[in-house]
Amino acid sequence: MANFCSMLGIVCATLVVLAPFQAAQIFYAYAEYDNVSSLLPGMSSNAIASLYINIVCLPLSWCVFFASVMQLLPQKDLKCSKLTFGIAIELISIAFVIANVANFAVFAIYAYPGLNSSLLSYFNNYSSDSTTKAAWDRAHSKLQCCAVNGPEDLTATGLTSTVCSGLGCQKAIEINFIMLFLYSLIGQIMAIITGLHGLFPFSKYLSRVSGKLGEWVSNVI
């Protein structure tokens, strides 16, 4: 129990010290959500669910990584088993990786095929509904995109090309989703690597390698 309390205290202290970095992940996830939020009415429930999971997964993944940083502390300072904590970090990180990849697969298989048609259906009301127009104009500004597939969609609704320009908003949404996925995955992989520090004392081997490399460089010079 004492070891658990000590470990929990150090985890909390680590997260407090790294709070600004964690806050940055939360801000980034919210900003990405805010960019596409106005187009949610034009997306299927599968696409919306995948987007929400992506947004929640990002800061949580980096939170696990920041907590895993305590694995780099010396054993005497940690006052708890690095092996136990390392196993916990590995299991949580691997679970996040599986969830992240599964969510990406669900989006690709179930949400992506119908995304174009649902967004087009929503965009068709652009010139007739002020609420829809405001939602799309916000997306045009936030995502720097135009209509669903690009300016060519404007002529289909009798609009001029001055409404917006650039790539289609569907492509911008896809890029947004992929960036969230990859950023989460980076945090998860870094947590796995850091967690391995508690399972395998590879740091001493790295020290030996760096020492040998230093000797070799000295001899060459």
VMD Tcl script that draws the C-alpha trace (Angstrom):
set ca {
  {0.00 0.00 0.00}
  {2.84 2.36 0.84}
  {4.51 1.62 -2.49}
  {1.24 2.28 -4.32}
  {0.76 5.61 -2.50}
  {4.35 6.59 -3.26}
  {3.93 5.69 -6.93}
  {0.61 7.56 -7.16}
  {2.18 10.62 -5.53}
  {5.08 10.68 -7.98}
  {2.71 10.21 -10.94}
  {0.64 13.18 -9.76}
  {3.77 15.28 -9.19}
  {5.05 14.39 -12.67}
  {1.74 15.38 -14.26}
  {1.71 18.68 -12.34}
  {5.24 19.53 -13.50}
  {4.30 18.64 -17.10}
  {0.86 20.31 -16.87}
  {1.67 23.01 -19.47}
  {2.57 20.32 -22.02}
  {-0.59 18.37 -21.19}
  {-2.64 21.56 -21.49}
  {-1.17 22.05 -24.96}
  {-2.47 18.61 -26.03}
  {-5.94 19.41 -24.71}
  {-5.93 22.78 -26.46}
  {-4.81 21.19 -29.73}
  {-7.53 18.51 -29.53}
  {-10.19 21.13 -28.80}
  {-8.95 23.38 -31.62}
  {-9.20 20.51 -34.10}
  {-12.71 19.73 -32.88}
  {-13.70 23.39 -33.12}
  {-12.49 23.49 -36.72}
  {-14.94 20.80 -37.85}
  {-17.74 21.23 -35.29}
  {-19.95 23.31 -37.61}
  {-20.07 20.45 -40.14}
  {-21.15 17.75 -37.67}
  {-24.81 18.01 -38.83}
  {-23.62 16.90 -42.27}
  {-21.72 13.86 -40.99}
  {-22.98 10.37 -40.16}
  {-23.17 9.08 -36.60}
  {-20.21 6.75 -37.30}
  {-18.06 9.65 -38.48}
  {-19.03 11.80 -35.48}
  {-18.33 8.95 -33.03}
  {-14.91 8.30 -34.60}
  {-14.07 11.99 -34.43}
  {-15.03 12.22 -30.74}
  {-12.98 9.12 -29.89}
  {-10.01 10.60 -31.74}
  {-10.31 13.88 -29.84}
  {-10.57 12.19 -26.42}
  {-7.82 9.68 -27.20}
  {-5.20 12.33 -28.01}
  {-4.83 14.08 -24.62}
  {-5.28 10.80 -22.71}
  {-2.50 9.15 -24.73}
  {-0.10 11.97 -23.97}
  {-1.19 11.96 -20.32}
  {-0.06 8.31 -20.11}
  {3.25 9.26 -21.74}
  {3.83 12.14 -19.34}
  {3.05 9.83 -16.41}
  {5.50 7.28 -17.81}
  {8.31 9.85 -17.61}
  {8.73 8.88 -13.96}
  {10.21 5.63 -15.29}
  {13.33 7.66 -16.04}
  {13.81 8.47 -12.35}
  {16.45 6.50 -10.45}
  {15.06 3.52 -8.53}
  {16.00 5.08 -5.17}
  {13.96 8.19 -5.99}
  {11.02 6.26 -7.36}
  {10.46 4.26 -4.14}
  {8.30 1.73 -5.94}
  {8.76 -1.08 -8.40}
  {9.67 0.12 -11.86}
  {8.67 -3.32 -13.11}
  {5.12 -2.97 -11.75}
  {4.70 0.53 -13.07}
  {6.31 -0.39 -16.38}
  {3.84 -3.24 -16.88}
  {0.93 -0.90 -16.10}
  {2.19 1.71 -18.59}
  {2.70 -0.95 -21.27}
  {-0.80 -2.41 -20.84}
  {-2.49 0.98 -20.86}
  {-0.45 2.20 -23.86}
  {-1.07 -0.97 -25.87}
  {-4.79 -0.70 -25.09}
  {-4.75 2.87 -26.41}
  {-2.92 1.80 -29.58}
  {-5.48 -0.94 -30.22}
  {-8.38 1.45 -29.59}
  {-6.79 4.14 -31.78}
  {-6.14 1.80 -34.71}
  {-9.58 0.19 -34.35}
  {-11.21 3.63 -34.39}
  {-9.29 4.55 -37.54}
  {-10.42 1.29 -39.17}
  {-14.07 1.96 -38.22}
  {-13.82 5.44 -39.75}
  {-12.24 4.10 -42.95}
  {-14.70 1.22 -43.36}
  {-18.00 2.62 -42.11}
  {-17.79 6.42 -42.05}
  {-15.60 7.39 -45.00}
  {-17.65 5.75 -47.84}
  {-20.75 7.82 -47.01}
  {-19.00 11.00 -45.96}
  {-19.09 12.64 -49.39}
  {-22.80 12.07 -49.98}
  {-23.82 13.23 -46.48}
  {-21.75 16.41 -46.76}
  {-23.12 17.13 -50.24}
  {-26.66 16.70 -48.94}
  {-25.89 19.19 -46.19}
  {-24.22 21.64 -48.57}
  {-27.21 21.63 -50.94}
  {-29.05 23.80 -48.40}
  {-26.28 26.41 -48.42}
  {-28.15 28.99 -50.48}
  {-31.61 28.34 -49.00}
  {-30.96 28.05 -45.24}
  {-29.18 30.75 -43.25}
  {-28.13 28.36 -40.45}
  {-26.56 25.96 -42.93}
  {-24.85 28.85 -44.73}
  {-23.39 30.13 -41.45}
  {-22.13 26.64 -40.58}
  {-20.39 26.20 -43.92}
  {-18.97 29.72 -43.91}
  {-17.46 28.98 -40.48}
  {-15.93 25.77 -41.83}
  {-14.59 27.64 -44.87}
  {-12.85 30.07 -42.52}
  {-11.63 27.56 -39.91}
  {-10.45 24.82 -42.26}
  {-9.49 27.08 -45.18}
  {-11.55 24.81 -47.41}
  {-14.30 25.18 -50.01}
  {-17.63 23.36 -50.22}
  {-17.37 19.55 -50.17}
  {-15.06 18.72 -53.07}
  {-13.85 22.20 -53.94}
  {-15.06 25.29 -55.85}
  {-16.68 23.07 -58.49}
  {-19.47 22.31 -56.04}
  {-20.47 25.97 -56.08}
  {-21.73 25.94 -59.66}
  {-24.02 23.01 -58.83}
  {-25.89 25.23 -56.36}
  {-25.79 28.37 -58.52}
  {-23.18 30.17 -56.44}
  {-20.19 32.17 -57.62}
  {-16.61 31.04 -57.09}
  {-15.98 34.01 -54.77}
  {-17.70 32.25 -51.85}
  {-14.61 30.22 -51.02}
  {-11.48 28.68 -52.52}
  {-8.99 25.94 -51.84}
  {-9.34 22.22 -51.26}
  {-12.69 20.62 -50.47}
  {-13.87 20.51 -46.87}
  {-14.16 16.72 -47.01}
  {-10.43 16.49 -47.68}
  {-9.79 18.97 -44.85}
  {-11.86 16.81 -42.46}
  {-9.91 13.71 -43.51}
  {-6.59 15.50 -42.93}
  {-7.88 16.69 -39.54}
  {-8.82 13.12 -38.57}
  {-5.51 11.64 -39.75}
  {-3.47 14.28 -37.89}
  {-5.32 13.54 -34.65}
  {-4.79 9.81 -35.19}
  {-1.06 10.15 -35.87}
  {-0.47 12.60 -33.02}
  {-2.21 10.21 -30.60}
  {-0.20 7.30 -31.97}
  {3.07 9.16 -31.41}
  {2.16 9.72 -27.75}
  {1.21 6.06 -27.35}
  {4.43 4.77 -28.92}
  {6.53 7.12 -26.80}
  {4.73 5.85 -23.68}
  {5.46 2.26 -24.72}
  {9.15 3.03 -25.24}
  {9.40 4.84 -21.91}
  {7.49 2.06 -20.16}
  {10.03 -0.45 -21.44}
  {12.60 1.34 -19.33}
  {11.01 -0.24 -16.28}
  {10.75 -3.69 -17.83}
  {14.24 -3.87 -19.26}
  {17.20 -1.92 -17.84}
  {18.36 -1.01 -21.33}
  {19.80 2.31 -20.15}
  {23.00 0.63 -18.91}
  {23.46 -0.99 -22.30}
  {22.98 2.35 -23.99}
  {25.63 3.80 -21.66}
  {28.04 1.05 -22.64}
  {27.37 1.60 -26.33}
  {27.81 5.37 -26.01}
  {31.03 4.79 -24.02}
  {32.43 2.46 -26.69}
  {31.42 4.92 -29.37}
  {33.19 7.73 -27.51}
  {36.35 5.65 -27.23}
  {36.21 4.85 -30.94}
  {35.78 8.53 -31.88}
  {38.72 9.46 -29.59}
  {40.96 6.83 -31.21}
  {39.99 7.97 -34.71}
  {40.66 11.62 -33.92}
}
mol new
graphics top color blue
foreach p $ca { graphics top sphere $p radius 0.5 }
foreach p [lrange $ca 0 end-1] q [lrange $ca 1 end] { graphics top cylinder $p $q radius 0.2 }
display resetview
